[in-house]
Amino acid sequence: MRMRASLRSALRLERLHDGFGPLIIKLDQFGTATIRAMIIIATTDYSAAERFLASISTEPLHT
């Protein structure tokens, strides 16, 4: 799966969190909803991202 950093992706993530400050806090806290959104928004292959997220959806965050 490839992800592309872009201004468009950054702005979409920023809008989801009402600012870059809250976005950075969520990333620092490893907010899973934010990480998922980042993968979906920045991916170059949406179906590959969906397959990846589906494959890890039942796995624990830490073993």
C-alpha positions in Angstrom: 0.0 0.0 0.0 1.3 3.4 -0.9 0.5 6.7 0.7 1.2 10.1 -0.8 1.7 13.2 1.3 -0.1 16.1 -0.2 -1.5 19.4 0.7 -5.0 18.1 -0.1 -4.6 15.2 2.3 -3.3 17.5 5.0 -6.2 19.9 4.6 -8.8 17.1 4.7 -7.2 15.7 8.0 -7.0 19.2 9.4 -10.7 19.8 8.7 -11.7 16.5 10.3 -10.1 17.7 13.6 -10.9 21.4 13.5 -7.3 22.5 13.2 -3.8 21.2 13.1 -3.3 21.4 16.9 -6.0 18.8 17.6 -4.8 16.7 14.7 -1.3 16.6 16.0 -2.6 15.7 19.5 -4.6 12.8 18.0 -1.6 11.6 16.1 0.6 11.8 19.2 -2.0 9.8 21.1 -2.1 7.3 18.2 -5.9 7.8 17.8 -6.9 4.8 15.7 -9.8 6.7 14.0 -7.3 9.4 13.0 -4.7 6.8 11.8 -7.5 5.1 9.8 -8.6 8.4 8.2 -5.0 9.2 7.4 -4.6 5.9 5.6 -7.8 6.3 3.6 -7.2 9.9 2.7 -3.6 9.6 1.7 -3.6 6.2 -0.1 -2.9 5.9 -3.8 -5.0 2.7 -4.0 -8.2 2.9 -2.1 -9.0 -0.8 -2.4 -5.6 -1.8 -1.1 -6.1 0.5 1.9 -9.5 -1.0 2.6 -8.1 -4.6 2.3 -5.3 -3.6 4.7 -7.7 -2.1 7.2 -10.1 -5.0 7.0 -7.2 -7.5 7.6 -6.1 -5.8 10.8 -9.6 -4.9 12.1 -9.7 -7.9 14.4 -6.2 -7.8 15.6 -5.3 -6.4 19.0 -3.4 -3.1 19.1 -0.7 -4.7 21.2 0.3 -8.3 21.7 
